[in-house]
Amino acid sequence: MTGTLLRMRGITKGFPGVTALADVDLAVRRGEVHGICGENGAGKSTLMKILSGVYPHGSYDGEIEFDGEPCAFGSIRDSERRGIVIIHQELALCPQLSVAENIFLGNERARRGLVDWNRTNHEAAELLRRVGLRESPVTPVADLGVGKQQLVEIAKALSKKVRLLVLDEPTAALNDEDSAHLLDLLRGLRDDGVTSVIISHKLGEVTAIADTVTILRDGRTVGTLAGGELTEQRIITGMVGRDLDHRFPEREPDIGPEVLRIEDWTVHSPTQPGRVVVDNVSMTLRRGEIVGLAGLMGAGRTELAMSVFGRSYGTGISGRLVKDGREITVRSVGDAIRHGIAYATEDRKRYGLNLIDDIARNVSLANLSTVARRGWVNRYEEHRVAEGFRDSLRIKAPGVASVAGQLSGGNQQKVVLAKWIFTDPDVLILDEPTRGIDVGAKYEIYTIINKLAAQGKAILVISSELPELLGLCDRIYALSAGRLTGEVGRERADQELLMRYMTAQDNGTGAAR
């Protein structure tokens, strides 16, 4: 690796009521993988949007130098012409189009004004081979999983003769296998001379792949680490301004009586008749208890949670729900809320938020009656409640009148949590509650979960991060292929045991307790 490919000096960018970046410097060497880490709202994505031309020259202060030449990008096309391609966390693919059509969208292989489909599909096949994807170029993107769609985005970048590839949270929605494959691909691209910048909250992946890491905090550059300095603890200290020796707050459980029992719960797929996605599952939740639900992708965790929450997923649902000793009927989301059951979704953009409305309205949506009088919403009360959550959850926004869609992913997730906490539930189901959230904010959310449990609420946490379940939960259930395969208490739980249950093929009737 010789020389500096990218240099950004004194980058300053403001929005109404907030300074997103203040005098930020970044230097990326040729042929390296450069990590950028920071808490939500630290300015990582804003910096990359400036680099890519989303925020054009003139809308910020500072200088950009690429390959030794000053740059003034006015649009994404300007940056892509220089070989700078950014892949956002929310993938920019058209699901109805084929893989090949997506790869060359806006960059069509045409002759005399007509698309040359033979050339298009041939070149797409070559790019797919390069990223390790064996799908046919004519396969609709809608038929691919998220991991494969991520590879299509990288193939699309390679079609543009990429020299600097920027990936914003590339593994946030991927399972362990897809994440490992993506990191191996980045290593291969590095060997081929492609320089990469990776923004990620998964510090283990950052330390495994990055040659250098730049840390941002509160819109400022606080340091750059390389070589022996590059450890998770050093990154965390830079990100939050303090050591986090204990990733999980201390807690003395005060577990009370059973509040919810799920008995013989079975759910069928709404799109594949006859397919059972949750198979005869029984479990209990007690007051003051934090219960984990572990499982690999496709195990049925989210399907179980959504079906319990007012049958918002599935068909042919059977089984019983018993709350506080009495069987309840929950046929809609409204029924679930009235019975004190809340569910914070893993898909905040699709199910969790109204992205075009403000924070205050999003927080109050599930419990409007509390902030309404005679059928009219009291906006003053609504804002007061939302401001309380903005402070307690550290939602980074100028105010609760800010539009939810303009927040970072982690701050959007906090608004989802606030919405359901506001319903004051007895049972709170949290589906991937810290996905896309930095380590400092995770600690705050863990603290909030602990406080809710201390208030006597029963918490069910669904997480793909086994250390999170082990550090947070009193008991952990495991699902495999829709069936309950194990239950283990805090004192006996470890990653190896949970993984054994998560990959089991039959029902673990003798599961550890």
N, C-alpha and C positions, 0 to 999 in steps of 0.2 A: 504494500500500500504506500503510494508516494503522492505527496501533495494534497492540497485541499480542493475538493470539487465544489462545495457549497460553503458560502460564508454569508451570514446575516448579521448586520451590525446595528445596534441601537434601535431595534424595532419597537415602536410604540403605537398602540392601537386602543382607541376608546369608543365606548358606546354610551348612549344617554344614561347618565347616572353611575357609570362604572368604567374603570380603567382596566381593560383586559390584559394588556401587555405594557410594560414600562421598561424601556431600554434593554431589551433582550438581545443577547448575542448567541450565535450558534455557528459552529464550524464542523463540517462533515468531510472526512477524508475519502479519497477515491477507494473503491473496492471494500469498504467496511460496512458492517451492520451497526447503525447508530441508534441507540434507544433514547426515547424522550419520556421521562416519568414525571409525575406530579399529581397532586390531588385534583379532584373535580373542580373545574373553574380556575385551574392554575394557568390556563392559556395555551395548552398544547395544541388543540385543534385549531384555535384562532391563528396561531403561528403558521401552521401548515396551510391554512386557507389563504394566508397572505402569500406564502411561497407559491402556491398553485394558481394564483390569480383570481380566486373566488372573491377576495377583497382586493380590488385593483390598485395599482400604483396611484398614489395621490390620496388614498383613503387612510393611509398610515404614514408614520414618520420612520426614517431609517433607510438602510441600504441593503440590497441583495446583490451578491456577486456569485455567478455560476461559471465554473471553468475559467476563472480569471477575468471574466468580463462582467461589467455592471448590467443589471437587468431591471426592466420596468414593465412587469407583466400587467396587461390590462384585462386579461381573460384567461380562462383555462386553456383555450387553444394556444395562446402565446407560450405558456409554460410547457405544454405538451410538445410544441414544435422544438423546444430545447431538450426534450427527453425527460421531463419531470412529470411523473404520473402519480396521482394520489388515489388510493382505494379507501373509501370511507367505511366506517363501521356498518352503516346501512347500505347494503350493496345496491349498485345502480344498474340492475339488469331488468330486461323486459321478459317476464315469465312466459308470455305466449310465443315469443320468437325462439328460433333454434339457437343452439350454442354458437354455431358459426355466424349467424346473423348478429348475435350480441357482441361477439368478438370484434366484428368489423363495422358495427353501427357508427355512423358518422365518419367512417374511414373505409368506405366500401371499395371492394375490388371490382372496378367497372371498366368497360370498354365501349366507347362511342355512346356514352350515356346509359348503358345497360349493365346490370350486375352480371359479372362473369361467375356463375355459380360453381363451375368446375374448379376454377382457381380459388374461389372463396372457401369451398369445402376442403380442398387439398391443403391450403395454407393453414386453415383452422386445425386440421388433423395433425399437422406438424407441430403447431403450438401446443395442442393438447398433449401430444407425446412428450414435449419438453417439460410440461408441468406435472407429468405422471398421471394424466387422466385418460382412461381408456374408453370413454363414452364416444358415441358417434357424433360427428359435427352437426347432424340434422336432428339430434335429440332436443325436444323443447326444454328450456331451462326450468320450467315448472316441474319437470319430472326428476330434477336433481335435488339432493339434500344440500343443506347449507354449506357443508365442507367442500363439496364439489363445486358449488356456485362460487365459493371463494377462489378456487383454482381457475375457474373461467375468467374471473376478474383479473387474475394475474396474467393469464394467457392474453387477455385483451390489452393489458399494459405492454406485454412483450411485443405485440403486433405494432405498437407505436414506437418501436426502437428505443425503449426506455433506458435511460442512463441513471436516473435516480428514482427509485420506487419507494413511495411513502404509504405505509399501511397503518390505519387508525383502528386500534383494537381488533386485529385480524382474527384472534382466536376466541373472542368473547362468547360467541354462540356455538363453538365447536366442542366436540367431545375430545377425550385425551388422544385417541388414535389419529383423528383428523388434525389436531393441533401439532402432534409430533411430525406428521407428514408435511405440514406447512413449514415448520421450522427447518426440516431437512431440505425442502425446496429452496428456502432462503439461503441456506448454506451453499447449495449448488449454484445459485445465481451469483453469490459472492465470488465463488471460484471462477465463474465466467466473466467477472468484471463488473457486474451490476451492483451499484451502491444502493443500500436500503436504509430507510428510516422507519423504525417501528415504535408506535405509541401503544403502551400496554400497561394495565394494572396488574398483570400476572408477573410478579417480580421474579419468580423462579424461571419463567421462560425468558425474561429479559436477560438475566445473568447467564443463562445457558447459551443464548444466541448472539448477544451484542458484544462488539469489540470496545465500544465507548458508550457512555450514558450521560446525557445532559439532564439536569434536574431543574424543574421550574417550581416556584412557590409564589403564590399571590401575584402572578404575572411578571415575575422577575427570574432571571437566571441566578441560581444559587450555587452551582458548581457543576463540574464535569469529572466523571470517574472513568478510569481505564485500568487495565491490568489487574494487579493485586488489590487495588482499591475497590474493585467492582464486586461488592457483596450486597445481599438483600438488606442487611442491617444498615449499611452506609447509605443505600438509596432511601430507605425509610426515614432515617434521621434527616436527610436532606429534604425530603418531601414534606414532613410534618413539623420539622424544627425541633424534634425531641426523639429520644429513644422510645421504641415500643418493645420492651423486653417481653411483655406479656400481651399477646395479640388479642386475648379475650379477657374481659373484666371479671374480677373475682365475684363469686356468687354462692350464697348458702341457700340451697333450695328449701322451700317450705311448701311441700306438696300436699294438697288436700284431697277431697273425694273426687270420684269420677264425675266429669261434666258431660262428656260425649262418648258414646259407644257406637261403633260402626260394625254391623253384624252381617256376615254372608253377602257382602256387597259385590255385585256382578254388573259389568257394563259392557255393552257391545258397540262396535265401531259404527258410526253413523254413515260411513262411506263404503264399508266392506261388509255386506250382510253376512251374518253368521260368525264373524270374527270377534272373539272375546278379548277385550283389552284389559279388563280388570276381572279377575277370576276368584270369586268367593273369598274376598278379603274381610277379615275381622280385626279391629284394633280399638284401643281405648285411649282417651285423653283425660287427664286429671287437672284440677285447678292448681295453678302455680307451677305446672310442669311444662318443660320445653321438650318436645318429642321430635326426633328427626325422622326423615323418610329418605332412604338412600336407594339408588338404582341406576343402572346404565341407561343410555338413551333408548327409548322405546319400551322401558320397563313398565310404564303405566302410571308413573307418579302424578304427573299433571292431570291425566285423565281421571284418576281417582279423586283428586282435589276438586276439579271442576264439576264432576258429577255429583259430589256431595254438596257443593255450593249451588243449590237450586237447579240441579240437572242441566247445567250450562254446557255439558258435553255428554254425548253418547245417546244410545237408544237401548230399549230393552233392559232398562235398569231395574234391578231387583235387590232386595235386602232391607235391613231396618236401620234407622237412626234413632238412638235413644239418648235424650238429653235430660240431665238431672233426674234420671230414673223413669222418665216418661217417654214413650214412643212419640216421635214428631213426624209430621208430613211436610216435606220440603220439595215442592214442585216447581218453584221459580226462585230467581235471585231475590225477589222481594220477600218470599217466605223465609229464605236463609237469613236475611238481614234481621227480620222480625224475631227470629229465634236466636239471635245473637251469634251468628256465624258470619265471618268475613273472610274474603280471599283476595290476597294481593297477587296479581298475575305476574308471570315471568315475561309476558309480552306487553310491555307498558305502552308501546305505540299503537298497538292494535286494539287491546282490550282495557288498558289501564287509564288512559287519559283522553281528554278532548284537546288535541294539540293546538287548535285554533282559538281556544279560550284561555282565560288567565288562571293564575295559580289559585286565587281565592275561590273561583267557581269550581275548579277541579277538586279542591279539598272538600267542599260542601256537598258535592253531587250525591253521594250515597246517604246523606243524612240531612236533606234540605229542611225537613220539618223543624229541626232544632234552631235554624236561623231564619225561620219564616213566621209571619204573623198574618192570620186571616188570609192565607193563600199567597201572600206577597213576601218575597225574600228581602230581609233586612240587610242591605249591602254593607252597612256599617258593622253589624255583628259578624257578617260573613268575613269581612276583612280583618276584624279583630281576632277571630279564630284562626284564620290562615296565617296572620302575622305571628301568632304564638307558635305554630308549627314551623314557620320559617326560621324562627330563632332557635327552637329546641332541636330541630333536625339539621340546622346549618345549611339551609337551602340557599345557594348563592344566586341571588337575583336582586336587582335594584329595589324591588317591592313586589307585593302579591298581585299587583296589576300586570306584571310581566306575563307574556304569553308562554304557555307551557312548552310549545313546540320550539321555542328559542333557547330553552335551557339545555345544558349538557345532559348526556344520558344518565349519569349518576344522580343529578339533581332532579331529573324527571322521576327517577325511581323513588326518591325521597317524597315527592308529592303524592305518588301512589300510596306509599306507606301512610302518609298523613291522612289521606282520604279514608282509609279503613280504620285507622286508630280513632278517628273522629266518630265513628259509629259506635264506639264503646262496646266492642263485642265480648262475649264470653269465650269464644273460640276464634282464634286468628290463625288462618292458614297463610304462610308466607312462602311463595314459590320463587326460588332463587332470589332472595331479598337483597343480596349484595352483588348481583351480577353487574359488571360495569362500574363498580364503586371502588374508590381507592382505599388503601389500608387505614388511613386516618378516619375516613368516614365510616368504614366498616366497624371500627371500634365503637364509634358513636351509636351506630345502629344496634350493635350487640348490647350496648348499655340500655338502649330503649327497650329491646326485647326482654332483657332481664327485669327491668322496672315493670313492664307489663305482666310478666310472670309473678313478680312480687305482689302485684295488685290482685292476684288470684285468677288471672286469665290463663286459659290453656293455649299453648302455642304449638303449632305443627310447622316445622321448617323443612322444606324440600330444597336440597342443595346438591349440586354436582361436585362440590369441593368437600371431600371426606374430612380434611382437617377442620373445616368449619363445623361440621356436624359433631365431631369428636370434642371440639373445644366448647361447644355451646349447649349440647343436649344432655338431658337426664336419661333418656332412653332413645334407642334408634331402631326403627323397623327397616327391613330391606325387602325390596320387590325385585323379582326377576320374571320377565315375560308375563306380567300381570298378576303373578301369584306372590303371596307373602311367604318368604323363604327364611326369615329369621327375625328375632327380636333380641336385643342385647342391651344391658344396662351400662351406665357410664363406667363403672369400675372394671368391666371386662372388655370394653370396646377398644378395638384398634383397627387400623386400615386393612390389615391382612384378613382379619375375621370378617369385616364388612364386605370386602371384595369376594370372599368365598361365598357369602350369602347372595351377593348381587349377581353372581355367575352360576348359581345353583339352578338345576333343571327341574327339581321337584319341590313339593311343599315341605318346608322345614318344621314339621310338627314337634320336633325335639329341640327347637331353637333355644339358645342360651337366654337366660333372663337376667 
